[in-house]
Amino acid sequence: MRERLLLVLPDGNLYDYRCARCGTSTGSKTEKNMKDIRLIY
């Protein structure tokens, strides 16, 4: 499996999982942020 970060969202990060051999997508996961992160512009 290969994990690839797809999107950085306000409530967490979206990851895609693909087969390392053929590249077929096997699923995705949204990992929720554990602490409040503030962006400064």
N, C-alpha and C positions, 0 to 999 in steps of 0.2 A: 504494500500500500504506500501511496504517496499522498501526503497532506499538502494542500495548496490553499493559501489564503485568498478568498475571492473578494470579500468586502469588509471594510471596517465600518461598523454601524454604531450609532449612539449607545445602544444597549448591549453590544457585544460584537464579536467577529464571526463571519460566516466562512467556513472551511469546506472545501470539496475534497473527497477522497477518491483516488483513482488507482486502478491496478498498475503496478510498476512494470508489468510485462506487456500488456496490450493497450493500456491507456483508457480502458472503459471506466466510466464513472460508476462508483459503487455506493455512493451516498454523500450526504452533506450533514454538517452540524453547525449550530450557532452556539458559540461559547460565550456565556454571559460575563460581563465585566464584574470583577469581584469588589472593586472599590471605585469610588467616584473620581473620575479623571476629568480634569478641566483643561480645555485647549485655550491657549492665549494667542490672539491674533495681533 
